[in-house]
Amino acid sequence: MDSLILSPVHKVGGEIQLPGSKSLSNRALLLAALSPTKTELSNLLRSEDTERMVDALTQLGVSITLSEDWHSCSVRGNNGLFSAPNDSSFFLGNAGTAIRPLTSMLALMRGNFTVDGDQYMRERPIKHLVDALHELGAKITYLGAEGCPPIKVTGGYIKGGKVSVRGDISSQYLTSLLLALPLAANDSEINVIGEQVSKPYLDLTLDIMEKFGVKASHHNYQQFLVPGGQAYASPGTYLIEGDASSASYFFAAAAIKGGTIRVNGIGEKSVQGDIEFLDVIEKMGARVTRSENWVEVSQHELNGIDMDLNHIPDAAMTIASMALFAKGQTRIRNIYNWRVKETDRMFAMATELRKLGATVATGDDYIVIDPPEEIQSCSIDTYGDHRIAMAFSLASLSKANITINNPKVTAKTFPDYFDVFASICQYQDQQNEEQKI
């Protein structure tokens, strides 16, 4: 297994440009592909997840032209639902933002399709989406473990109608239905079972749908009304915001270590829910300056918090790592969906935090962290999960040597993360050399 040793960081500071949001990138690619004309996308994220979406859309006959660095992307739309391709087997790796919406689109199309992923995706539940699609008339069977990919989809039977979907596990199931059902012949009514999690991601979905000419409405996130017979329309150009989840690690580094870091490509009017991470770290003691196109963070006296972070589950992992440096206990509540992400993040975070010396307790949907007197050097296992690797890079802001096992997992959303992280760090051994000179 490859590993990366992170030396103790003496101080942080600087300025970075964020890669595009994964969630926005894959939604924009799909909606551009369904539009009747060409769409120019800029700041598209190049990662394993977006590569899977590009491959799938190309397989469906969509013409996509990419610059070498992916910053510019031209998508010639299909003008509605795709036709079944000769190769009807889709492999989508561990890309949840690709497999969920594409499954609903395939269910609307005539044809027989198989949808599969890697070993991690084969353990990630898709049952609640499949149950909802069944309720709408789709024919879907499991080809492996019940409730998980691979699946066989026989499409062309969905016309719209009333459907119920679980909301307390993931917002991606509802997002998948919202993106697909405007293309059904009849109106649809989606009723959410339980409390809807990750509501900001649904706001993001509804916002980009509207920018591509399609509308849906909701009543307190418990009932969604989707008019049928709609068609996506290209806005011509679409700029993809920098990824707010990825920004959280740099904001956290500044708050922990006391330097000032400016992150460009995201601002106070961001449509992404994880921008609310800034509100949380302000409560912990960070100093935050917001503008339209950038955010700056500084300060290093942090206090533990007790908060419901259901609305920012990905960025909540960054808060858990920040808890190592905070005074007092940190309790993060209402994060059951950590357990059904790329890995069981509740188990993974607790296990790795304990390696670093923290005292950790977990329940079904919460984690309680008491920081160590001194962070311990150790090797961090990443469980095939990009956010585990990035969150625990922050442990190197101590006096400890931190080894990240399988650091290449960051390719899912931020392939050069560790290079960018190093660019804002001055390491302890560098400081020692300067003192010798």
N, C-alpha and C positions, 0 to 999 in steps of 0.2 A: 504493500500500500504506500502510495506517495504521501509525504508529509511536508509541512512547512513550519520552521521554527521562527517564532516571533520574539525578538529580543525586547527587553524592557524599554518602554518609551519614556524619554525624559520630558518632552513637551510636544504640543501639537499646535498647528496654526496653518493658515493658508486659504486657498480658494480652489474649488473644483467645479466641473461642469457635469451635471447628472446625465446618465443614460436615460433613455425614454422609459416610461412606465410600461411594465409587462402587461398589466391589465388593459390599459388603453391601447397598446400596440396590437394585441390580438383581437380586441373588439374592432379597432379601426380597419385592420386587414380584412376581417370577415365582412363588415358592412360595405367597405369599398368594393369587395368582390361581388356583392349582391346588387350594386348600383348599376345604372344603365350606361354610364360614361366613365371617363378616366378620373382617378383621384390621385393627387400628388400628396404623399405622406412625408413628413419630415421629422427628424429625431426619432426614427423607429429604433426600438431596442433590438440589438442582435444578441440572441441568446438561444439556448436549446429550446425553450418554449416557443419562441417566435419562429424559429427554424422549422419546428414541427407544423405550425400553422401554415407557413409558406409552402411547405412540401405538400400538405393536404389540399390546399387551394389550387396549387399547380396541378395536382393529380385530378382535380375536378374540372380542369380545363381553363383556369383563370390565368391570364397573362400578367406576370409580375416582373418588373424590371427594377433591380436594386443597384445602388452605387456600391463600390467596394467596401466602404465602411458602414453601409446600410443607412447612413444619415438621410439619404434621399431614396424614395421608393415610389414607383409609378404602378398603379393597379388599374388595369382595364377591366371594368365591371362586366358581369354576366347578364345584367338586366333581369334579376330575379333568381329563383331557385335554379340550381345547377342540374344538368343531366347526369345520369349515372355513367361513370367512366368505365372503360374496359377493365381496369384494375379496381375492384370494389373493396379491397382490403386496406384499411387505414391503420397505420402504426403511429401512435402519438406520444411515445415515450412516457414521461411523467408529467406531461403538460396538462394540468387541470383546466387552465383557461382555454385550451384547445379542444380537449375531448368532450367536455360538457356541452358547449354550444354547438359543436359539429354533430353530436349525437342527435340533438333536436332538429337540426337542419336536415340531416339524413332521413329522419323519421317523416318529414314532410315530402321528401322526394320519392318518386317511383323507382323501385329497384331493391336489390338485396345487397346488404353491405355487412362487413365485419369491422369492428372497432376494437383495437387492442392497444396495450401499452407495455412498459417495461415491468420488471419484477415489483417495483414499488407501486406502480399504477394498478397492478393486479391485486393489490391489497387495499386500495383506496375505494371507498363505497361509492357506487353510482345508483344504488337501489332506489333511493327516493326520487331521482329523476326518472328512472325507468318506470316506476309505479305511476308517476304523473302522466307520462307519455302513454302508458297502457290505458289509463283512464280516458285519455283523449282519442283512443282507438288504434294506437300504434301496435305493431307486432314485433316484440323484442324478446329474444331468448338469451340466457347465459350459456356461454361455451366453456366456462371453467367454474370457479367458485361462485356460489349463489351471492348475488348482490354486488359483484365486482366485474370489471372487464376480464377477459374479452366477451363481447356480446355480438349477436347477430341481429341486424335491424332490417325488417321488411317494411319499406317506406311507402308513403302515398295514401295512407288511410286517415290522416288527421285533417279535419275540416274546421277546427275550432271547438268552442263549447266551454262548459264549466269543468274546473279541475282543482284538486287540492294538492298542496305540496308541503312537506315538512320545512319549516323555516329555522329550526333550532340547531341544525347541524352545519349548514353552509349556505351562503348566499349564491353560490355558483349554480345551484339547481334552478333557482328562480330566475337568475340572469339568463340562463340557457333558454328557458321558456319565453321570457320577455323578448329576446332577440329574434326568436323563430316565429312566434304566433302572429305578429302583424302580417305575415305572408300567407297565413291560412285564409280560406275563403270566407269564413264566418267570424263573428266577434268571439272573444274569449274572456272568461272571468276566472282569475286565479285566486284561490283562497288559501291563505297561509295557516298551517297547523302549528300552534305553539308560537312562542315569541321569535320574531325574525332577528337573526344575528347579522352582524356586519352590514348594517343599513347604509353606511356611506358608499359601499360598493354598488348598491342598487341605485343610489342617486347618480353615481358615475355612469351606470348603464343607461338610465333614462336620459341623461344629458347627452351622451354620444348618439343615442337613437334619434333624439330630436335634431341634433346637428346633421344627421343623415336623412332627415325628412320624415321620420316616423314618430308617432306619439302613442303614449300609454299613460294612464293615471293610476293613482292609488289612494286608498283610505287608510291612513295611519299604518302603512306597510303591512296591513293584514288582508286587504283585498286589492287586487290589481285588475284594471279593466283595459283590455287590449282590443281596439277595433281591428277587424279582419279586412282583407282585401287591400292592404296598404302596399306601398312599394318604396324601397330605399332609394334615395337620390343623393348623388355625390355633392358635397359642398365645394368641390373643385380642389381645394387645398385643405389640409388638416395638420396642425402642429401638435405633436404628441408631447405632453408635459414630461419633465423629468420625474423619475420614479420616487415617490414620497417615502415608500418603505425603505428603499436603498439609501435615501438621504438620512434616515434615522440614525445610522451608525456614525456618520460624521457629526451630526448634531450632538449625539451622545458623547463622542470623543471630546468635543470642545467643553461640554458641560462637566465632564469628569476631570479633565486635566487643566482646565482654566485658560487655554489659549482661545483665540478667536478664529472660527472657521466660517467662511462664506460659501454657501452652496447656490450655484446659479442654475437656472432652468426650472425653478419652482418658486411660487410666491404666495402671497396672502390670499389670493383668489383661486387657489388650486381647487380642482373638482375632485381630488382624491381624498378619501377619508383619512388616510394616514397622516395628513397634514395636522390633524388634531393631536398627534404625538407632541407637537410643540407646546400645547396647552398643558400636557401632563408633565413635561420636564420643567416648565415654569413653576408648577406646583412643587417640584422637587428642589427648586432653587436656581435653575438655569436662567441666564439673561438672554432674551430673544429679541431680535430686531427683524421685522418683516417689511418687505417691499413687494412691488408687483412682480418682479422677475428674479428675486433672490431672497435668501434668508441668512442671517448671521446669528451664531450662538456663541456664548462665552460663559465663564463662571466655573467654579469647581467645588463649592460647598454644597453638597447635596444631602437631602433628608429623605428618609423612607416615606412611602405613601401607602394608602389603603384605598384602592380604586377599582371600579368596574370598568374593564377595558375590552368589553365585548365588541365595541365599535371599531377597535384597531388591533385585531388579534395578531397580525404579523409584527407590527411595531411593539406590541406588548412584550415580545421576546427580547427586544432591545432594552426595555425597561427592566426586565429580569436580570440582564447582565449589568445594567447600571446599579442595581441594588447591591452589588458587590462593593461599591464605593460609597454608598449612602450611609448616613448616620441613622441607626435604628432599623426597625423591621420594615420590610415591604411586603404588602399583600396584594396580589393581583387576582381579581374575582371575575366570574362569569366568562370563563375562557374554555368551556368544554370542547369547542371545535379545534383546540390545539391537538386533541387526540385523534382527529381524522384528517390531518393534513398530510404532507409528504411522508411524515413518520408520526409516531405518537410523541408529539412535542412535549407533552407534560412529563412523560417519563424521561425523555432525552434531556430536557433542561434541568430537571431535578438531579439526574445522575451526574451531569457534567458540572453543575454548580457545586455539588458536594465534593467533587475532585479538587476544586479550587479552595476548599475549606469552609464554604458556607454551610449553615444549618438550614435544611429545607424540609418543609412539610407540604404534602399535596392532598387534595381531595378530588372529587369527581370533576369539579370545574374551577378549582382555585389552586394557587401556589403561594406559599409563605416563605420568605427568604430573610434570614438573619445573616448579615455579612460577617466574614472572618476578620480576625484582628489583622491578619496579613494574608494576602492571596498567595496560594501555593503554586509552585511550578508543576505542570502536569501536561499530559497529552489529552487533547480533546477529540473525542470521536464525533463524527458529523452525521452518521445515520443516513447518508445519501441525501441530506437536506441542506440546501444552500443557506437557509437562514440560520441554522445552527452554526455553520462555519463563520458567517459574518458576525453574528451576535457575540460569539466568544472571542473574536479578534480583539474585542474591547478589554479583555482580561490582561492583555499585554501593556495596558496603561498603568500597570503596577510595577513592582520590582521583580516580578516573576518572569521566567522564560516559559512561553506558551507554545506548545506544538499542536498544530491543526492537522489532523489526519484527513487525507483525501480532500485537500483544499480545492480541487478542480470542480467540486460540486457547485461552486458559485457560478459555473457556466450556465446554469438554469436561468439566471436573471442578470448576472453582473460578472461576465467572464474575466475582466481585469480588475476585480475588486481589490485584491491584495496589493496590486501595483498602485492603485489610486490611494488606498489606505496608507501605504508607505510614503506617498508624496506629501502627506500632511503631518508626518511624524518625524521627530528627531529622537534618535535612540540613545539609550544610556551609554553604550560603548562609544558612540560618536561624541557625546559630551565629554567623556573621559579623555579621548584623543585630543579634543580641543584644549582641554585643561593642560595636557602635557606640552602642547605647542606653546 
